[in-house]
């Protein structure tokens, strides 16, 4: 059974970028994520939809 959420390390591996890139993208709201008690988590299905271009990230700017 696959986990529903991904850590920064797992998201970086899935997408094929560095962990630093994931942290930067999350900080700049370029990738859908959630913060839970200081941790950054990613919902696997949301990330997969985002990668396919089916989901846009809302900017807080």
PQR file with spaces between the fields and no chain letter, atoms N, CA, C, O and H, PARSE charges and radii, in Angstrom:
ATOM       1  N    UNK     1       0.837   -1.193    0.000 -0.4000 1.5000
ATOM       2  CA   UNK     1       0.000    0.000    0.000 -0.0000 2.0000
ATOM       3  C    UNK     1       0.873    1.245    0.000  0.5500 1.7000
ATOM       4  O    UNK     1       1.805    1.360    0.796 -0.5500 1.4000
ATOM       5  N    UNK     2       0.566    2.179   -0.900 -0.4000 1.5000
ATOM       6  CA   UNK     2       1.320    3.422   -0.979 -0.0000 2.0000
ATOM       7  C    UNK     2       0.870    4.401    0.094  0.5500 1.7000
ATOM       8  O    UNK     2      -0.303    4.458    0.463 -0.5500 1.4000
ATOM       9  H    UNK     2      -0.191    2.086   -1.546  0.4000 1.0000
ATOM      10  N    UNK     3       1.849    5.178    0.589 -0.4000 1.5000
ATOM      11  CA   UNK     3       1.521    6.241    1.528 -0.0000 2.0000
ATOM      12  C    UNK     3       0.745    7.333    0.806  0.5500 1.7000
ATOM      13  O    UNK     3       0.936    7.552   -0.390 -0.5500 1.4000
ATOM      14  H    UNK     3       2.802    5.132    0.289  0.4000 1.0000
ATOM      15  N    UNK     4      -0.125    8.010    1.530 -0.4000 1.5000
ATOM      16  CA   UNK     4      -0.900    9.114    0.957 -0.0000 2.0000
ATOM      17  C    UNK     4      -0.041   10.366    0.851  0.5500 1.7000
ATOM      18  O    UNK     4      -0.158   11.123   -0.112 -0.5500 1.4000
ATOM      19  H    UNK     4      -0.281    7.832    2.501  0.4000 1.0000
ATOM      20  N    UNK     5       0.827   10.586    1.845 -0.4000 1.5000
ATOM      21  CA   UNK     5       1.651   11.793    1.856 -0.0000 2.0000
ATOM      22  C    UNK     5       3.098   11.460    1.531  0.5500 1.7000
ATOM      23  O    UNK     5       3.558   10.331    1.704 -0.5500 1.4000
ATOM      24  H    UNK     5       0.922    9.971    2.628  0.4000 1.0000
ATOM      25  N    UNK     6       3.793   12.477    1.057 -0.4000 1.5000
ATOM      26  CA   UNK     6       5.220   12.365    0.756 -0.0000 2.0000
ATOM      27  C    UNK     6       5.980   13.373    1.596  0.5500 1.7000
ATOM      28  O    UNK     6       5.489   14.469    1.867 -0.5500 1.4000
ATOM      29  H    UNK     6       3.419   13.394    0.916  0.4000 1.0000
ATOM      30  N    UNK     7       7.176   12.996    2.004 -0.4000 1.5000
ATOM      31  CA   UNK     7       8.069   13.936    2.682 -0.0000 2.0000
ATOM      32  C    UNK     7       8.809   14.739    1.616  0.5500 1.7000
ATOM      33  O    UNK     7       8.660   14.480    0.422 -0.5500 1.4000
ATOM      34  H    UNK     7       7.575   12.106    1.784  0.4000 1.0000
ATOM      35  N    UNK     8       9.600   15.703    2.048 -0.4000 1.5000
ATOM      36  CA   UNK     8      10.412   16.486    1.117 -0.0000 2.0000
ATOM      37  C    UNK     8      11.349   15.559    0.340  0.5500 1.7000
ATOM      38  O    UNK     8      11.497   15.701   -0.874 -0.5500 1.4000
ATOM      39  H    UNK     8       9.721   15.913    3.018  0.4000 1.0000
ATOM      40  N    UNK     9      11.973   14.623    1.028 -0.4000 1.5000
ATOM      41  CA   UNK     9      12.894   13.687    0.379 -0.0000 2.0000
ATOM      42  C    UNK     9      12.163   12.863   -0.677  0.5500 1.7000
ATOM      43  O    UNK     9      12.649   12.710   -1.797 -0.5500 1.4000
ATOM      44  H    UNK     9      11.853   14.507    2.014  0.4000 1.0000
ATOM      45  N    UNK    10      10.998   12.334   -0.319 -0.4000 1.5000
ATOM      46  CA   UNK    10      10.227   11.511   -1.253 -0.0000 2.0000
ATOM      47  C    UNK    10       9.715   12.321   -2.441  0.5500 1.7000
ATOM      48  O    UNK    10       9.726   11.834   -3.572 -0.5500 1.4000
ATOM      49  H    UNK    10      10.602   12.458    0.591  0.4000 1.0000
ATOM      50  N    UNK    11       9.268   13.546   -2.197 -0.4000 1.5000
ATOM      51  CA   UNK    11       8.790   14.403   -3.282 -0.0000 2.0000
ATOM      52  C    UNK    11       9.932   14.741   -4.234  0.5500 1.7000
ATOM      53  O    UNK    11       9.746   14.757   -5.451 -0.5500 1.4000
ATOM      54  H    UNK    11       9.259   13.942   -1.279  0.4000 1.0000
ATOM      55  N    UNK    12      11.101   15.008   -3.686 -0.4000 1.5000
ATOM      56  CA   UNK    12      12.268   15.319   -4.522 -0.0000 2.0000
ATOM      57  C    UNK    12      12.614   14.130   -5.415  0.5500 1.7000
ATOM      58  O    UNK    12      12.912   14.300   -6.597 -0.5500 1.4000
ATOM      59  H    UNK    12      11.252   14.995   -2.698  0.4000 1.0000
ATOM      60  N    UNK    13      12.575   12.927   -4.845 -0.4000 1.5000
ATOM      61  CA   UNK    13      12.863   11.728   -5.623 -0.0000 2.0000
ATOM      62  C    UNK    13      11.812   11.507   -6.706  0.5500 1.7000
ATOM      63  O    UNK    13      12.151   11.164   -7.838 -0.5500 1.4000
ATOM      64  H    UNK    13      12.333   12.789   -3.884  0.4000 1.0000
ATOM      65  N    UNK    14      10.548   11.699   -6.367 -0.4000 1.5000
ATOM      66  CA   UNK    14       9.455   11.506   -7.320 -0.0000 2.0000
ATOM      67  C    UNK    14       9.580   12.464   -8.505  0.5500 1.7000
ATOM      68  O    UNK    14       9.403   12.069   -9.657 -0.5500 1.4000
ATOM      69  H    UNK    14      10.273   11.978   -5.447  0.4000 1.0000
ATOM      70  N    UNK    15       9.885   13.722   -8.205 -0.4000 1.5000
ATOM      71  CA   UNK    15       9.939   14.751   -9.236 -0.0000 2.0000
ATOM      72  C    UNK    15      11.283   14.753   -9.962  0.5500 1.7000
ATOM      73  O    UNK    15      11.363   15.127  -11.132 -0.5500 1.4000
ATOM      74  H    UNK    15      10.029   14.043   -7.268  0.4000 1.0000
ATOM      75  N    UNK    16      12.331   14.334   -9.266 -0.4000 1.5000
ATOM      76  CA   UNK    16      13.659   14.308   -9.875 -0.0000 2.0000
ATOM      77  C    UNK    16      14.435   15.593   -9.697  0.5500 1.7000
ATOM      78  O    UNK    16      15.217   15.986  -10.563 -0.5500 1.4000
ATOM      79  H    UNK    16      12.266   14.030   -8.315  0.4000 1.0000
ATOM      80  N    UNK    17      14.212   16.250   -8.559 -0.4000 1.5000
ATOM      81  CA   UNK    17      14.943   17.477   -8.239 -0.0000 2.0000
ATOM      82  C    UNK    17      15.558   17.331   -6.846  0.5500 1.7000
ATOM      83  O    UNK    17      15.300   16.353   -6.145 -0.5500 1.4000
ATOM      84  H    UNK    17      13.577   15.930   -7.856  0.4000 1.0000
ATOM      85  N    UNK    18      16.365   18.302   -6.458 -0.4000 1.5000
ATOM      86  CA   UNK    18      17.002   18.247   -5.140 -0.0000 2.0000
ATOM      87  C    UNK    18      16.016   18.628   -4.032  0.5500 1.7000
ATOM      88  O    UNK    18      14.977   19.238   -4.284 -0.5500 1.4000
ATOM      89  H    UNK    18      16.575   19.097   -7.028  0.4000 1.0000
ATOM      90  N    UNK    19      16.364   18.258   -2.823 -0.4000 1.5000
ATOM      91  CA   UNK    19      15.549   18.632   -1.667 -0.0000 2.0000
ATOM      92  C    UNK    19      15.519   20.152   -1.513  0.5500 1.7000
ATOM      93  O    UNK    19      14.494   20.720   -1.138 -0.5500 1.4000
ATOM      94  H    UNK    19      17.209   17.763   -2.619  0.4000 1.0000
ATOM      95  N    UNK    20      16.639   20.806   -1.800 -0.4000 1.5000
ATOM      96  CA   UNK    20      16.707   22.268   -1.717 -0.0000 2.0000
ATOM      97  C    UNK    20      15.699   22.893   -2.667  0.5500 1.7000
ATOM      98  O    UNK    20      15.036   23.871   -2.321 -0.5500 1.4000
ATOM      99  H    UNK    20      17.473   20.345   -2.104  0.4000 1.0000
ATOM     100  N    UNK    21      15.582   22.327   -3.871 -0.4000 1.5000
ATOM     101  CA   UNK    21      14.616   22.840   -4.844 -0.0000 2.0000
ATOM     102  C    UNK    21      13.199   22.696   -4.316  0.5500 1.7000
ATOM     103  O    UNK    21      12.384   23.603   -4.483 -0.5500 1.4000
ATOM     104  H    UNK    21      16.121   21.533   -4.152  0.4000 1.0000
ATOM     105  N    UNK    22      12.890   21.566   -3.680 -0.4000 1.5000
ATOM     106  CA   UNK    22      11.554   21.344   -3.116 -0.0000 2.0000
ATOM     107  C    UNK    22      11.266   22.375   -2.024  0.5500 1.7000
ATOM     108  O    UNK    22      10.182   22.958   -1.993 -0.5500 1.4000
ATOM     109  H    UNK    22      13.552   20.829   -3.545  0.4000 1.0000
ATOM     110  N    UNK    23      12.231   22.604   -1.126 -0.4000 1.5000
ATOM     111  CA   UNK    23      12.047   23.604   -0.071 -0.0000 2.0000
ATOM     112  C    UNK    23      11.798   24.983   -0.673  0.5500 1.7000
ATOM     113  O    UNK    23      10.922   25.713   -0.210 -0.5500 1.4000
ATOM     114  H    UNK    23      13.112   22.131   -1.150  0.4000 1.0000
ATOM     115  N    UNK    24      12.565   25.346   -1.704 -0.4000 1.5000
ATOM     116  CA   UNK    24      12.403   26.648   -2.357 -0.0000 2.0000
ATOM     117  C    UNK    24      11.037   26.753   -3.008  0.5500 1.7000
ATOM     118  O    UNK    24      10.354   27.766   -2.854 -0.5500 1.4000
ATOM     119  H    UNK    24      13.277   24.753   -2.080  0.4000 1.0000
ATOM     120  N    UNK    25      10.631   25.724   -3.729 -0.4000 1.5000
ATOM     121  CA   UNK    25       9.334   25.732   -4.402 -0.0000 2.0000
ATOM     122  C    UNK    25       8.194   25.841   -3.388  0.5500 1.7000
ATOM     123  O    UNK    25       7.218   26.552   -3.631 -0.5500 1.4000
ATOM     124  H    UNK    25      11.186   24.902   -3.853  0.4000 1.0000
ATOM     125  N    UNK    26       8.308   25.153   -2.268 -0.4000 1.5000
ATOM     126  CA   UNK    26       7.270   25.223   -1.230 -0.0000 2.0000
ATOM     127  C    UNK    26       7.223   26.626   -0.627  0.5500 1.7000
ATOM     128  O    UNK    26       6.144   27.189   -0.441 -0.5500 1.4000
ATOM     129  H    UNK    26       9.100   24.576   -2.071  0.4000 1.0000
ATOM     130  N    UNK    27       8.382   27.183   -0.327 -0.4000 1.5000
ATOM     131  CA   UNK    27       8.446   28.528    0.262 -0.0000 2.0000
ATOM     132  C    UNK    27       7.827   29.564   -0.672  0.5500 1.7000
ATOM     133  O    UNK    27       7.176   30.505   -0.218 -0.5500 1.4000
ATOM     134  H    UNK    27       9.258   26.725   -0.478  0.4000 1.0000
ATOM     135  N    UNK    28       8.031   29.390   -1.981 -0.4000 1.5000
ATOM     136  CA   UNK    28       7.517   30.341   -2.967 -0.0000 2.0000
ATOM     137  C    UNK    28       6.140   29.936   -3.511  0.5500 1.7000
ATOM     138  O    UNK    28       5.664   30.500   -4.496 -0.5500 1.4000
ATOM     139  H    UNK    28       8.560   28.625   -2.350  0.4000 1.0000
ATOM     140  N    UNK    29       5.513   28.958   -2.860 -0.4000 1.5000
ATOM     141  CA   UNK    29       4.179   28.465   -3.247 -0.0000 2.0000
ATOM     142  C    UNK    29       4.106   28.053   -4.721  0.5500 1.7000
ATOM     143  O    UNK    29       3.115   28.319   -5.402 -0.5500 1.4000
ATOM     144  H    UNK    29       5.900   28.501   -2.059  0.4000 1.0000
ATOM     145  N    UNK    30       5.158   27.406   -5.195 -0.4000 1.5000
ATOM     146  CA   UNK    30       5.197   26.920   -6.569 -0.0000 2.0000
ATOM     147  C    UNK    30       4.773   25.461   -6.672  0.5500 1.7000
ATOM     148  O    UNK    30       4.585   24.946   -7.774 -0.5500 1.4000
ATOM     149  H    UNK    30       5.962   27.190   -4.641  0.4000 1.0000
ATOM     150  N    UNK    31       4.623   24.798   -5.542 -0.4000 1.5000
ATOM     151  CA   UNK    31       4.238   23.391   -5.507 -0.0000 2.0000
ATOM     152  C    UNK    31       3.200   23.210   -4.405  0.5500 1.7000
ATOM     153  O    UNK    31       3.357   23.766   -3.319 -0.5500 1.4000
ATOM     154  H    UNK    31       4.776   25.217   -4.646  0.4000 1.0000
ATOM     155  N    UNK    32       2.143   22.442   -4.664 -0.4000 1.5000
ATOM     156  CA   UNK    32       1.120   22.255   -3.618 -0.0000 2.0000
ATOM     157  C    UNK    32       1.684   21.459   -2.432  0.5500 1.7000
ATOM     158  O    UNK    32       2.286   20.399   -2.606 -0.5500 1.4000
ATOM     159  H    UNK    32       2.015   21.990   -5.547  0.4000 1.0000
ATOM     160  N    UNK    33       1.475   21.989   -1.241 -0.4000 1.5000
ATOM     161  CA   UNK    33       1.994   21.342   -0.039 -0.0000 2.0000
ATOM     162  C    UNK    33       1.161   21.737    1.178  0.5500 1.7000
ATOM     163  O    UNK    33       0.311   22.625    1.115 -0.5500 1.4000
ATOM     164  H    UNK    33       0.986   22.850   -1.100  0.4000 1.0000
ATOM     165  N    UNK    34       1.431   21.054    2.275 -0.4000 1.5000
ATOM     166  CA   UNK    34       0.797   21.381    3.557 -0.0000 2.0000
ATOM     167  C    UNK    34       1.882   21.393    4.622  0.5500 1.7000
ATOM     168  O    UNK    34       2.852   20.639    4.550 -0.5500 1.4000
ATOM     169  H    UNK    34       2.122   20.333    2.326  0.4000 1.0000
ATOM     170  N    UNK    35       1.702   22.253    5.601 -0.4000 1.5000
ATOM     171  CA   UNK    35       2.623   22.276    6.745 -0.0000 2.0000
ATOM     172  C    UNK    35       1.903   21.673    7.943  0.5500 1.7000
ATOM     173  O    UNK    35       0.803   22.092    8.305 -0.5500 1.4000
ATOM     174  H    UNK    35       0.913   22.865    5.659  0.4000 1.0000
ATOM     175  N    UNK    36       2.542   20.689    8.545 -0.4000 1.5000
ATOM     176  CA   UNK    36       1.984   20.020    9.712 -0.0000 2.0000
ATOM     177  C    UNK    36       3.050   20.022   10.798  0.5500 1.7000
ATOM     178  O    UNK    36       4.059   19.323   10.700 -0.5500 1.4000
ATOM     179  H    UNK    36       3.436   20.349    8.251  0.4000 1.0000
ATOM     180  N    UNK    37       2.807   20.822   11.836 -0.4000 1.5000
ATOM     181  CA   UNK    37       3.746   20.929   12.952 -0.0000 2.0000
ATOM     182  C    UNK    37       5.178   21.178   12.491  0.5500 1.7000
ATOM     183  O    UNK    37       6.122   20.561   12.983 -0.5500 1.4000
ATOM     184  H    UNK    37       1.988   21.389   11.915  0.4000 1.0000
ATOM     185  N    UNK    38       5.316   22.085   11.545 -0.4000 1.5000
ATOM     186  CA   UNK    38       6.646   22.458   11.070 -0.0000 2.0000
ATOM     187  C    UNK    38       7.188   21.602    9.933  0.5500 1.7000
ATOM     188  O    UNK    38       8.202   21.946    9.327 -0.5500 1.4000
ATOM     189  H    UNK    38       4.548   22.586   11.145  0.4000 1.0000
ATOM     190  N    UNK    39       6.525   20.495    9.640 -0.4000 1.5000
ATOM     191  CA   UNK    39       6.962   19.630    8.547 -0.0000 2.0000
ATOM     192  C    UNK    39       6.211   20.000    7.276  0.5500 1.7000
ATOM     193  O    UNK    39       5.044   20.388    7.316 -0.5500 1.4000
ATOM     194  H    UNK    39       5.701   20.215   10.133  0.4000 1.0000
ATOM     195  N    UNK    40       6.897   19.873    6.157 -0.4000 1.5000
ATOM     196  CA   UNK    40       6.264   20.088    4.862 -0.0000 2.0000
ATOM     197  C    UNK    40       5.891   18.722    4.307  0.5500 1.7000
ATOM     198  O    UNK    40       6.738   17.839    4.172 -0.5500 1.4000
ATOM     199  H    UNK    40       7.845   19.558    6.124  0.4000 1.0000
ATOM     200  N    UNK    41       4.613   18.561    3.988 -0.4000 1.5000
ATOM     201  CA   UNK    41       4.134   17.297    3.431 -0.0000 2.0000
ATOM     202  C    UNK    41       3.435   17.545    2.106  0.5500 1.7000
ATOM     203  O    UNK    41       2.918   18.633    1.855 -0.5500 1.4000
ATOM     204  H    UNK    41       3.925   19.278    4.098  0.4000 1.0000
ATOM     205  N    UNK    42       3.426   16.532    1.270 -0.4000 1.5000
ATOM     206  CA   UNK    42       2.822   16.612   -0.053 -0.0000 2.0000
ATOM     207  C    UNK    42       1.854   15.450   -0.204  0.5500 1.7000
ATOM     208  O    UNK    42       2.196   14.317    0.132 -0.5500 1.4000
ATOM     209  H    UNK    42       3.846   15.648    1.474  0.4000 1.0000
ATOM     210  N    UNK    43       0.656   15.711   -0.703 -0.4000 1.5000
ATOM     211  CA   UNK    43      -0.334   14.665   -0.960 -0.0000 2.0000
ATOM     212  C    UNK    43       0.028   14.036   -2.304  0.5500 1.7000
ATOM     213  O    UNK    43       0.071   14.725   -3.323 -0.5500 1.4000
ATOM     214  H    UNK    43       0.378   16.632   -0.977  0.4000 1.0000
ATOM     215  N    UNK    44       0.286   12.739   -2.305 -0.4000 1.5000
ATOM     216  CA   UNK    44       0.771   12.049   -3.503 -0.0000 2.0000
ATOM     217  C    UNK    44      -0.111   12.301   -4.727  0.5500 1.7000
ATOM     218  O    UNK    44       0.405   12.635   -5.793 -0.5500 1.4000
ATOM     219  H    UNK    44       0.251   12.179   -1.477  0.4000 1.0000
ATOM     220  N    UNK    45      -1.429   12.147   -4.594 -0.4000 1.5000
ATOM     221  CA   UNK    45      -2.328   12.315   -5.740 -0.0000 2.0000
ATOM     222  C    UNK    45      -2.310   13.756   -6.255  0.5500 1.7000
ATOM     223  O    UNK    45      -2.380   13.983   -7.463 -0.5500 1.4000
ATOM     224  H    UNK    45      -1.849   11.875   -3.728  0.4000 1.0000
ATOM     225  N    UNK    46      -2.218   14.724   -5.350 -0.4000 1.5000
ATOM     226  CA   UNK    46      -2.177   16.131   -5.749 -0.0000 2.0000
ATOM     227  C    UNK    46      -0.888   16.415   -6.520  0.5500 1.7000
ATOM     228  O    UNK    46      -0.917   17.093   -7.547 -0.5500 1.4000
ATOM     229  H    UNK    46      -2.161   14.540   -4.369  0.4000 1.0000
ATOM     230  N    UNK    47       0.231   15.904   -6.034 -0.4000 1.5000
ATOM     231  CA   UNK    47       1.506   16.108   -6.714 -0.0000 2.0000
ATOM     232  C    UNK    47       1.487   15.455   -8.090  0.5500 1.7000
ATOM     233  O    UNK    47       1.975   16.036   -9.059 -0.5500 1.4000
ATOM     234  H    UNK    47       0.255   15.353   -5.200  0.4000 1.0000
ATOM     235  N    UNK    48       0.931   14.260   -8.182 -0.4000 1.5000
ATOM     236  CA   UNK    48       0.862   13.585   -9.478 -0.0000 2.0000
ATOM     237  C    UNK    48      -0.020   14.362  -10.451  0.5500 1.7000
ATOM     238  O    UNK    48       0.320   14.463  -11.629 -0.5500 1.4000
ATOM     239  H    UNK    48       0.535   13.788   -7.394  0.4000 1.0000
ATOM     240  N    UNK    49      -1.136   14.910   -9.995 -0.4000 1.5000
ATOM     241  CA   UNK    49      -2.003   15.753  -10.841 -0.0000 2.0000
ATOM     242  C    UNK    49      -1.263   17.015  -11.253  0.5500 1.7000
ATOM     243  O    UNK    49      -1.338   17.433  -12.408 -0.5500 1.4000
ATOM     244  H    UNK    49      -1.412   14.828   -9.038  0.4000 1.0000
ATOM     245  N    UNK    50      -0.550   17.624  -10.314 -0.4000 1.5000
ATOM     246  CA   UNK    50       0.215   18.839  -10.582 -0.0000 2.0000
ATOM     247  C    UNK    50       1.282   18.570  -11.644  0.5500 1.7000
ATOM     248  O    UNK    50       1.484   19.385  -12.544 -0.5500 1.4000
ATOM     249  H    UNK    50      -0.489   17.285   -9.375  0.4000 1.0000
ATOM     250  N    UNK    51       1.957   17.436  -11.538 -0.4000 1.5000
ATOM     251  CA   UNK    51       2.988   17.091  -12.519 -0.0000 2.0000
ATOM     252  C    UNK    51       2.399   16.902  -13.920  0.5500 1.7000
ATOM     253  O    UNK    51       3.051   17.220  -14.915 -0.5500 1.4000
ATOM     254  H    UNK    51       1.793   16.774  -10.806  0.4000 1.0000
ATOM     255  N    UNK    52       1.184   16.392  -13.997 -0.4000 1.5000
ATOM     256  CA   UNK    52       0.519   16.205  -15.293 -0.0000 2.0000
ATOM     257  C    UNK    52      -0.052   17.522  -15.839  0.5500 1.7000
ATOM     258  O    UNK    52      -0.561   17.562  -16.959 -0.5500 1.4000
ATOM     259  H    UNK    52       0.655   16.134  -13.189  0.4000 1.0000
ATOM     260  N    UNK    53       0.034   18.594  -15.046 -0.4000 1.5000
ATOM     261  CA   UNK    53      -0.470   19.884  -15.497 -0.0000 2.0000
ATOM     262  C    UNK    53      -1.959   20.044  -15.282  0.5500 1.7000
ATOM     263  O    UNK    53      -2.574   20.962  -15.826 -0.5500 1.4000
ATOM     264  H    UNK    53       0.447   18.561  -14.136  0.4000 1.0000
ATOM     265  N    UNK    54      -2.541   19.159  -14.495 -0.4000 1.5000
ATOM     266  CA   UNK    54      -3.974   19.195  -14.238 -0.0000 2.0000
ATOM     267  C    UNK    54      -4.355   20.110  -13.082  0.5500 1.7000
ATOM     268  O    UNK    54      -5.537   20.357  -12.842 -0.5500 1.4000
ATOM     269  H    UNK    54      -2.042   18.414  -14.053  0.4000 1.0000
ATOM     270  N    UNK    55      -3.354   20.612  -12.369 -0.4000 1.5000
ATOM     271  CA   UNK    55      -3.610   21.400  -11.173 -0.0000 2.0000
ATOM     272  C    UNK    55      -2.695   22.612  -11.172  0.5500 1.7000
ATOM     273  O    UNK    55      -1.496   22.490  -11.422 -0.5500 1.4000
ATOM     274  H    UNK    55      -2.394   20.411  -12.564  0.4000 1.0000
ATOM     275  N    UNK    56      -3.248   23.763  -10.896 -0.4000 1.5000
ATOM     276  CA   UNK    56      -2.470   24.990  -10.775 -0.0000 2.0000
ATOM     277  C    UNK    56      -2.337   25.332   -9.296  0.5500 1.7000
ATOM     278  O    UNK    56      -3.239   25.060   -8.504 -0.5500 1.4000
ATOM     279  H    UNK    56      -4.222   23.862  -10.693  0.4000 1.0000
ATOM     280  N    UNK    57      -1.212   25.926   -8.933 -0.4000 1.5000
ATOM     281  CA   UNK    57      -0.976   26.320   -7.546 -0.0000 2.0000
ATOM     282  C    UNK    57      -1.426   27.759   -7.378  0.5500 1.7000
ATOM     283  O    UNK    57      -1.082   28.625   -8.182 -0.5500 1.4000
ATOM     284  H    UNK    57      -0.479   26.147   -9.577  0.4000 1.0000
ATOM     285  N    UNK    58      -2.201   28.010   -6.324 -0.4000 1.5000
ATOM     286  CA   UNK    58      -2.655   29.373   -6.028 -0.0000 2.0000
ATOM     287  C    UNK    58      -1.516   30.161   -5.417  0.5500 1.7000
ATOM     288  O    UNK    58      -0.871   29.708   -4.471 -0.5500 1.4000
ATOM     289  H    UNK    58      -2.481   27.306   -5.671  0.4000 1.0000
ATOM     290  N    UNK    59      -1.274   31.330   -5.955 -0.4000 1.5000
ATOM     291  CA   UNK    59      -0.233   32.199   -5.431 -0.0000 2.0000
ATOM     292  C    UNK    59      -0.800   33.053   -4.307  0.5500 1.7000
ATOM     293  O    UNK    59      -1.937   33.517   -4.381 -0.5500 1.4000
ATOM     294  H    UNK    59      -1.799   31.698   -6.723  0.4000 1.0000
ATOM     295  N    UNK    60      -0.009   33.254   -3.280 -0.4000 1.5000
ATOM     296  CA   UNK    60      -0.427   34.088   -2.152 -0.0000 2.0000
ATOM     297  C    UNK    60       0.161   35.489   -2.260  0.5500 1.7000
ATOM     298  O    UNK    60       0.199   36.233   -1.280 -0.5500 1.4000
ATOM     299  H    UNK    60       0.915   32.877   -3.220  0.4000 1.0000
ATOM     300  N    UNK    61       0.613   35.839   -3.447 -0.4000 1.5000
ATOM     301  CA   UNK    61       1.273   37.150   -3.643 -0.0000 2.0000
ATOM     302  C    UNK    61       0.265   38.262   -3.772  0.5500 1.7000
ATOM     303  O    UNK    61       0.644   39.421   -3.940 -0.5500 1.4000
ATOM     304  H    UNK    61       0.582   35.234   -4.243  0.4000 1.0000
